[in-house]
Amino acid sequence: MEAALGIGSLMAAFTLVLVGVSAVFVQLRCTDAATEAARLVARGDSERARQAVRALSPWEAELTVRRHEDHVSVVVAAAPAGGLVPELRAEARAVPEPGVDVPGGSG
């Protein structure tokens, strides 16, 4: 009986560790995607930014672009592990190149 409880507890702990490690990797991928998207949006290439987010981020990440007076901010959000882990978000900022019209809401 004690062995079964011990094995069950070990499996539960192992599962939590795997979910945690997975969340770390998802956060890193979201950060990479946000950085790349901010760079592309600042160059005026919003479509390639969306493609980059789809290629770099896990699952179906959501891309949000906001235009500010002197910079653009990009947020990439993903809900990994089927909702077992809260939504992970990464934000990146970039200064638009001169003459580039950046789409997105003002913030």
DSSP file (Angstrom, degrees, kcal/mol; ACC not computed):
  #  RESIDUE AA STRUCTURE BP1 BP2  ACC     N-H-->O    O-->H-N    N-H-->O    O-->H-N    TCO  KAPPA ALPHA  PHI   PSI    X-CA   Y-CA   Z-CA
    1    1 A M     >        0   0    0      0, 0.0     4,-1.9     0, 0.0     5,-0.2   0.000 360.0 360.0 360.0 -47.0    0.0    0.0    0.0
    2    2 A E  H  >  +     0   0    0      1,-0.2     4,-2.5     2,-0.2     5,-0.2   0.875 360.0  54.4 -65.5 -35.4    2.8    2.5    0.9
    3    3 A A  H  > S+     0   0    0      2,-0.2     4,-2.7     1,-0.2     5,-0.2   0.902 107.0  50.7 -64.4 -40.2    4.7    1.6   -2.2
    4    4 A A  H  > S+     0   0    0      2,-0.2     4,-2.4     1,-0.2    -1,-0.2   0.907 112.1  46.7 -64.8 -41.1    1.7    2.4   -4.4
    5    5 A L  H  X S+     0   0    0     -4,-1.9     4,-2.4     2,-0.2    -2,-0.2   0.895 112.9  50.3 -66.0 -39.5    1.2    5.8   -2.7
    6    6 A G  H  X S+     0   0    0     -4,-2.5     4,-2.4     2,-0.2    -2,-0.2   0.921 112.1  46.1 -64.5 -44.5    4.9    6.5   -3.0
    7    7 A I  H  X S+     0   0    0     -4,-2.7     4,-2.4     2,-0.2    -2,-0.2   0.910 113.0  50.4 -65.5 -41.8    5.0    5.6   -6.7
    8    8 A G  H  X S+     0   0    0     -4,-2.4     4,-2.2    -5,-0.2    -2,-0.2   0.905 111.2  48.7 -61.9 -41.3    1.8    7.7   -7.3
    9    9 A S  H  X S+     0   0    0     -4,-2.4     4,-2.5     2,-0.2    -2,-0.2   0.903 110.8  50.5 -65.5 -40.9    3.4   10.6   -5.5
   10   10 A L  H  X S+     0   0    0     -4,-2.4     4,-2.7     2,-0.2    -2,-0.2   0.906 110.4  49.6 -62.9 -41.5    6.6   10.3   -7.5
   11   11 A M  H  X S+     0   0    0     -4,-2.4     4,-2.4     2,-0.2    -2,-0.2   0.906 111.3  49.0 -64.6 -41.1    4.6   10.2  -10.8
   12   12 A A  H  X S+     0   0    0     -4,-2.2     4,-2.2     2,-0.2    -2,-0.2   0.921 113.2  46.9 -64.4 -43.3    2.6   13.3   -9.7
   13   13 A A  H  X S+     0   0    0     -4,-2.5     4,-2.2     2,-0.2    -2,-0.2   0.909 111.9  50.8 -64.4 -41.8    5.8   15.2   -8.8
   14   14 A F  H  X S+     0   0    0     -4,-2.7     4,-2.4     1,-0.2    -2,-0.2   0.897 109.5  51.1 -62.8 -40.9    7.5   14.1  -12.1
   15   15 A T  H  X S+     0   0    0     -4,-2.4     4,-2.4     2,-0.2    -1,-0.2   0.911 109.6  49.7 -63.2 -42.9    4.5   15.3  -14.1
   16   16 A L  H  X S+     0   0    0     -4,-2.2     4,-2.3     2,-0.2    -2,-0.2   0.887 110.2  50.7 -63.8 -38.8    4.6   18.7  -12.3
   17   17 A V  H  X S+     0   0    0     -4,-2.2     4,-2.7     2,-0.2     5,-0.2   0.925 110.6  49.1 -64.1 -43.8    8.3   19.0  -13.0
   18   18 A L  H  X S+     0   0    0     -4,-2.4     4,-2.5     1,-0.2    -2,-0.2   0.908 111.5  48.7 -62.5 -41.9    7.7   18.2  -16.7
   19   19 A V  H  X S+     0   0    0     -4,-2.4     4,-2.2     2,-0.2    -1,-0.2   0.902 112.4  49.5 -64.5 -40.4    4.9   20.8  -16.9
   20   20 A G  H  X S+     0   0    0     -4,-2.3     4,-1.8     2,-0.2    -2,-0.2   0.919 112.1  46.4 -64.5 -44.5    7.1   23.4  -15.3
   21   21 A V  H  X S+     0   0    0     -4,-2.7     4,-2.0     1,-0.2    -2,-0.2   0.901 111.8  52.3 -64.7 -40.4   10.1   22.7  -17.6
   22   22 A S  H  X S+     0   0    0     -4,-2.5     4,-2.4    -5,-0.2    -1,-0.2   0.904 107.0  52.9 -61.0 -41.3    7.7   22.9  -20.6
   23   23 A A  H  X S+     0   0    0     -4,-2.2     4,-2.4     1,-0.2    -1,-0.2   0.873 106.4  53.3 -63.4 -37.0    6.4   26.2  -19.4
   24   24 A V  H  X S+     0   0    0     -4,-1.8     4,-2.1     2,-0.2    -1,-0.2   0.931 110.6  46.3 -63.1 -44.7    9.9   27.6  -19.2
   25   25 A F  H  X S+     0   0    0     -4,-2.0     4,-2.3     2,-0.2    -2,-0.2   0.879 111.3  51.8 -66.7 -37.2   10.6   26.6  -22.8
   26   26 A V  H  X S+     0   0    0     -4,-2.4     4,-2.5     2,-0.2    -1,-0.2   0.914 109.1  51.2 -63.9 -41.6    7.2   28.0  -24.0
   27   27 A Q  H  X S+     0   0    0     -4,-2.4     4,-2.2     1,-0.2    -2,-0.2   0.912 110.2  49.2 -61.9 -42.3    8.1   31.3  -22.3
   28   28 A L  H  X S+     0   0    0     -4,-2.1     4,-2.4     2,-0.2    -1,-0.2   0.906 111.6  48.4 -63.6 -41.5   11.5   31.4  -24.0
   29   29 A R  H  X S+     0   0    0     -4,-2.3     4,-2.4     2,-0.2    -2,-0.2   0.881 110.8  50.9 -67.6 -37.4    9.9   30.7  -27.4
   30   30 A C  H  X S+     0   0    0     -4,-2.5     4,-2.6     2,-0.2    -1,-0.2   0.896 110.0  50.8 -64.9 -39.1    7.3   33.4  -26.8
   31   31 A T  H  X S+     0   0    0     -4,-2.2     4,-2.3     2,-0.2    -2,-0.2   0.922 111.1  47.7 -64.0 -44.2   10.1   35.8  -25.9
   32   32 A D  H  X S+     0   0    0     -4,-2.4     4,-2.4     1,-0.2     5,-0.2   0.921 113.2  48.5 -60.8 -43.9   12.0   34.9  -29.1
   33   33 A A  H  X S+     0   0    0     -4,-2.4     4,-2.6     1,-0.2    -2,-0.2   0.902 111.5  49.2 -65.0 -41.2    8.8   35.3  -31.2
   34   34 A A  H  X S+     0   0    0     -4,-2.6     4,-2.5     2,-0.2    -1,-0.2   0.901 111.2  49.8 -65.6 -40.5    8.0   38.7  -29.6
   35   35 A T  H  X S+     0   0    0     -4,-2.3     4,-2.0     2,-0.2    -2,-0.2   0.939 114.0  44.1 -62.8 -47.4   11.5   40.0  -30.2
   36   36 A E  H  X S+     0   0    0     -4,-2.4     4,-2.3     1,-0.2    -2,-0.2   0.910 114.1  50.3 -64.7 -42.4   11.5   38.9  -33.9
   37   37 A A  H  X S+     0   0    0     -4,-2.6     4,-2.9     1,-0.2     5,-0.2   0.903 109.1  51.3 -64.5 -41.0    7.9   40.3  -34.4
   38   38 A A  H  X S+     0   0    0     -4,-2.5     4,-2.3     1,-0.2    -1,-0.2   0.910 110.4  49.5 -62.9 -41.1    8.8   43.7  -32.8
   39   39 A R  H  X S+     0   0    0     -4,-2.0     4,-0.9    -5,-0.2    -1,-0.2   0.923 114.2  44.7 -62.6 -44.4   11.8   44.0  -35.1
   40   40 A L  H  <>S+     0   0    0     -4,-2.3     5,-2.7     2,-0.2     3,-0.4   0.898 112.6  50.3 -69.2 -40.6    9.8   43.1  -38.2
   41   41 A V  H ><5S+     0   0    0     -4,-2.9     3,-1.6     1,-0.2    -1,-0.2   0.900 106.7  55.7 -63.9 -39.6    6.9   45.5  -37.2
   42   42 A A  H 3<5S+     0   0    0     -4,-2.3    55,-2.4     1,-0.3    -1,-0.2   0.769 106.8  51.0 -64.6 -24.1    9.4   48.3  -36.7
   43   43 A R  T 3<5S-     0   0    0     -4,-0.9    -1,-0.3    -3,-0.4    -2,-0.2   0.489 123.7-107.7 -88.0  -4.5   10.5   47.7  -40.2
   44   44 A G  T < 5S+     0   0    0     -3,-1.6     2,-0.7    -4,-0.3    -3,-0.2   0.648  83.1 124.2  90.1  16.4    6.9   47.9  -41.5
   45   45 A D     >< +     0   0    0     -5,-2.7     4,-1.4     1,-0.2    -3,-0.1  -0.623  20.8 157.2-111.8  71.4    6.6   44.2  -42.2
   46   46 A S  H  > S+     0   0    0     -2,-0.7     4,-2.0     1,-0.2    -1,-0.2   0.848  71.2  55.4 -66.5 -36.1    3.5   43.2  -40.2
   47   47 A E  H  > S+     0   0    0      1,-0.2     4,-2.1     2,-0.2    -1,-0.2   0.922 108.5  47.3 -66.0 -43.0    2.7   40.1  -42.3
   48   48 A R  H  > S+     0   0    0      1,-0.2     4,-2.5     2,-0.2    -1,-0.2   0.826 107.8  58.3 -66.5 -29.1    6.1   38.6  -41.8
   49   49 A A  H  X S+     0   0    0     -4,-1.4     4,-2.2     2,-0.2    -2,-0.2   0.920 106.7  47.2 -64.3 -43.0    5.8   39.4  -38.1
   50   50 A R  H  X S+     0   0    0     -4,-2.0     4,-2.3     1,-0.2    -2,-0.2   0.907 112.4  49.8 -63.7 -41.2    2.7   37.2  -37.9
   51   51 A Q  H  X S+     0   0    0     -4,-2.1     4,-2.3     1,-0.2    -2,-0.2   0.896 109.5  51.6 -63.8 -39.5    4.4   34.5  -39.9
   52   52 A A  H  X S+     0   0    0     -4,-2.5     4,-2.9     2,-0.2     5,-0.3   0.900 108.8  50.3 -64.6 -40.4    7.4   34.7  -37.5
   53   53 A V  H  X S+     0   0    0     -4,-2.2     4,-2.3     1,-0.2    -1,-0.2   0.918 111.4  48.6 -64.3 -42.0    5.1   34.3  -34.5
   54   54 A R  H  < S+     0   0    0     -4,-2.3    -2,-0.2     1,-0.2    -1,-0.2   0.893 117.1  42.5 -63.2 -38.2    3.4   31.3  -36.0
   55   55 A A  H  < S+     0   0    0     -4,-2.3    -2,-0.2    -5,-0.2    -1,-0.2   0.867 123.1  34.7 -77.0 -36.8    6.8   29.7  -36.8
   56   56 A L  H  < S+     0   0    0     -4,-2.9    -3,-0.2    -5,-0.2    -2,-0.2   0.791 105.1  70.8 -92.9 -29.8    8.6   30.5  -33.5
   57   57 A S  S  < S-     0   0    0     -4,-2.3     4,-0.1    -5,-0.3     2,-0.1  -0.588  79.8-115.9 -94.1 153.1    5.9   30.3  -30.9
   58   58 A P  S    S-     0   0    0      0, 0.0     3,-0.2     0, 0.0    21,-0.1  -0.375  73.7  -8.8 -80.3 162.1    4.3   27.1  -29.7
   59   59 A W  S    S-     0   0    0      1,-0.2     2,-1.0    -2,-0.1    -2,-0.1  -0.063 121.0 -33.3  50.7-150.0    0.6   26.3  -30.1
   60   60 A E  S    S-     0   0    0     19,-0.2    19,-0.2     2,-0.0    -1,-0.2  -0.777  74.0-169.0-103.9  88.7   -1.6   29.1  -31.3
   61   61 A A        -     0   0    0     -2,-1.0     2,-0.5    -3,-0.2    17,-0.2  -0.467  16.4-128.9 -78.5 149.6    0.0   32.1  -29.9
   62   62 A E  E     -A   77   0A   0     15,-3.2    15,-2.1    -2,-0.1     2,-0.5  -0.855  16.1-152.1-102.7 132.3   -1.8   35.5  -30.0
   63   63 A L  E     -A   76   0A   0     -2,-0.5     2,-0.4    13,-0.2    13,-0.2  -0.901  12.4-176.7-106.8 128.0    0.1   38.5  -31.4
   64   64 A T  E     -A   75   0A   0     11,-2.4    11,-2.7    -2,-0.5     2,-0.5  -0.993   5.3-165.6-124.7 127.6   -0.9   42.0  -30.2
   65   65 A V  E     -A   74   0A   0     -2,-0.4    40,-1.1     9,-0.2     2,-0.4  -0.944   5.1-173.8-114.6 130.9    0.8   45.1  -31.7
   66   66 A R  E     -Ab  73 105A   0      7,-2.9     7,-2.6    -2,-0.5     2,-0.5  -0.984  14.4-144.9-125.8 136.0    0.5   48.5  -30.1
   67   67 A R  E     -Ab  72 106A   0     38,-3.1    40,-1.4    -2,-0.4     2,-0.2  -0.848  20.5-179.7 -98.9 130.3    1.7   51.8  -31.5
   68   68 A H        -     0   0    0      3,-2.6    38,-0.0    -2,-0.5    -2,-0.0  -0.648  44.4 -93.0-116.7 177.3    3.1   54.4  -29.0
   69   69 A E  S    S+     0   0    0     -2,-0.2     3,-0.1     1,-0.2    -1,-0.0   0.919 119.7  12.7 -59.7 -45.1    4.5   57.8  -29.7
   70   70 A D  S    S+     0   0    0      1,-0.1     2,-0.3    25,-0.0    -1,-0.2   0.431 130.2  17.9-117.6   0.0    8.1   56.8  -29.9
   71   71 A H        -     0   0    0     24,-0.2    -3,-2.6     2,-0.0     2,-0.4  -0.966  63.9-119.5-157.3 171.4    8.0   53.0  -30.2
   72   72 A V  E     -AC  67  94A   0     22,-2.9    22,-2.1    -2,-0.3     2,-0.4  -0.933  21.7-153.9-115.6 146.3    5.9   49.9  -30.9
   73   73 A S  E     -AC  66  93A   0     -7,-2.6    -7,-2.9    -2,-0.4     2,-0.4  -0.967   5.4-163.2-120.9 141.2    5.3   47.2  -28.4
   74   74 A V  E     -AC  65  92A   0     18,-3.0    18,-2.3    -2,-0.4     2,-0.5  -0.979   0.9-165.1-124.3 131.0    4.5   43.6  -29.4
   75   75 A V  E     -AC  64  91A   0    -11,-2.7   -11,-2.4    -2,-0.4     2,-0.5  -0.975   1.3-168.0-118.5 129.5    2.9   41.0  -27.0
   76   76 A V  E     -AC  63  90A   0     14,-2.7    14,-2.2    -2,-0.5     2,-0.4  -0.978  11.5-176.5-114.7 125.1    2.9   37.3  -27.8
   77   77 A A  E     +AC  62  89A   0    -15,-2.1   -15,-3.2    -2,-0.5     2,-0.3  -0.969   5.4 174.8-126.0 138.1    0.7   35.2  -25.5
   78   78 A A  E     - C   0  88A   0     10,-2.6    10,-3.2    -2,-0.4   -17,-0.1  -0.994  25.4-144.4-141.1 146.1    0.2   31.4  -25.5
   79   79 A A        -     0   0    0     -2,-0.3     3,-0.4     8,-0.2   -19,-0.2  -0.858  32.0-167.9-110.0  94.1   -1.7   29.0  -23.3
   80   80 A P    > > +     0   0    0      0, 0.0     3,-1.4     0, 0.0     5,-1.0  -0.241  56.5  28.7 -80.8 168.4    0.5   25.9  -23.0
   81   81 A A  G > 5S-     0   0    0      1,-0.3     3,-1.7     2,-0.2   -58,-0.0   0.787 123.8 -69.2  57.3  35.5   -0.3   22.4  -21.7
   82   82 A G  G 3 5S-     0   0    0     -3,-0.4    -1,-0.3     1,-0.3    -3,-0.0   0.790  99.7 -48.0  60.4  29.6   -4.0   22.5  -22.5
   83   83 A G  G < 5S+     0   0    0     -3,-1.4    -1,-0.3     2,-0.2    -2,-0.2   0.470 110.4 116.0  90.7   1.3   -4.7   25.1  -19.9
   84   84 A L  T < 5S+     0   0    0     -3,-1.7    -3,-0.2    -4,-0.3    -2,-0.1   0.800  78.4  46.7 -70.6 -27.5   -2.8   23.4  -17.1
   85   85 A V  S   <S-     0   0    0     -5,-1.0    -2,-0.2     1,-0.1     3,-0.1  -0.916  99.9-106.4-113.2 139.3   -0.4   26.4  -17.0
   86   86 A P        -     0   0    0      0, 0.0    -8,-0.1     0, 0.0    -3,-0.1  -0.161  55.6 -72.3 -58.9 160.5   -1.7   30.0  -17.0
   87   87 A E        -     0   0    0     -8,-0.2     2,-0.4    -4,-0.1    -8,-0.2  -0.278  49.7-142.8 -56.4 134.2   -1.3   32.0  -20.1
   88   88 A L  E     -C   78   0A   0    -10,-3.2   -10,-2.6    -3,-0.1     2,-0.4  -0.851  19.6-171.2-103.3 138.2    2.4   32.9  -20.8
   89   89 A R  E     -C   77   0A   0     -2,-0.4     2,-0.4   -12,-0.2   -12,-0.2  -0.954  12.2-172.1-132.1 146.8    3.2   36.3  -22.3
   90   90 A A  E     -C   76   0A   0    -14,-2.2   -14,-2.7    -2,-0.4     2,-0.4  -0.999   8.4-161.6-136.0 140.0    6.2   38.0  -23.6
   91   91 A E  E     +C   75   0A   0     -2,-0.4     2,-0.3   -16,-0.2   -16,-0.2  -0.958   8.6 179.1-123.8 140.5    6.6   41.6  -24.6
   92   92 A A  E     -C   74   0A   0    -18,-2.3   -18,-3.0    -2,-0.4     2,-0.3  -0.975  10.2-155.1-136.0 151.6    9.2   43.3  -26.8
   93   93 A R  E     +C   73   0A   0     -2,-0.3     2,-0.3   -20,-0.2   -20,-0.2  -0.930  12.1 175.7-127.3 151.0    9.6   46.9  -27.9
   94   94 A A  E     -C   72   0A   0    -22,-2.1   -22,-2.9    -2,-0.3    -2,-0.0  -0.991  31.7-118.4-150.9 152.1   11.3   48.5  -30.9
   95   95 A V        -     0   0    0     -2,-0.3   -24,-0.2   -24,-0.2   -25,-0.0  -0.822  39.4-119.9 -91.2 124.4   11.7   51.9  -32.4
   96   96 A P        -     0   0    0      0, 0.0   -53,-0.2     0, 0.0   -54,-0.1  -0.284  27.8-107.7 -63.8 148.1   10.1   52.2  -35.9
   97   97 A E    >   -     0   0    0    -55,-2.4     3,-1.9     1,-0.1     0, 0.0  -0.429  51.1 -81.5 -69.6 151.1   12.4   53.1  -38.7
   98   98 A P  T 3  S+     0   0    0      0, 0.0    -1,-0.1     0, 0.0     3,-0.1  -0.279 115.8  15.8 -57.3 134.7   11.9   56.6  -40.1
   99   99 A G  T 3  S+     0   0    0      1,-0.3     2,-0.5    -3,-0.1    -2,-0.1   0.470  91.3 131.9  83.6   2.1    9.0   56.8  -42.5
  100  100 A V    <   -     0   0    0     -3,-1.9     2,-0.8   -58,-0.1    -1,-0.3  -0.772  49.3-146.7 -92.4 127.6    7.4   53.5  -41.5
  101  101 A D        -     0   0    0     -2,-0.5    -4,-0.0    -3,-0.1   -58,-0.0  -0.840  17.0-155.8 -92.1 112.7    3.7   53.5  -40.8
  102  102 A V        -     0   0    0     -2,-0.8     2,-0.1   -57,-0.0   -60,-0.1  -0.787   5.2-142.7 -94.5 122.9    3.1   50.9  -38.0
  103  103 A P        +     0   0    0      0, 0.0     2,-0.2     0, 0.0   -59,-0.1  -0.367  51.5  84.6 -75.2 163.4   -0.3   49.4  -37.8
  104  104 A G  S    S-     0   0    0    -38,-0.1   -38,-0.2    -2,-0.1     2,-0.1  -0.438  77.8 -63.3 126.9 161.5   -1.9   48.6  -34.4
  105  105 A G  E     -b   66   0A   0    -40,-1.1   -38,-3.1    -2,-0.2     2,-0.2  -0.406  51.1-112.4 -76.0 153.0   -3.8   50.3  -31.7
  106  106 A S  E      b   67   0A   0    -40,-0.2   -38,-0.2     1,-0.1    -1,-0.1  -0.605 360.0 360.0 -84.2 148.8   -2.4   53.2  -29.7
  107  107 A G              0   0    0    -40,-1.4   -39,-0.2    -2,-0.2    -1,-0.1   0.413 360.0 360.0-135.4 360.0   -1.6   52.5  -26.1
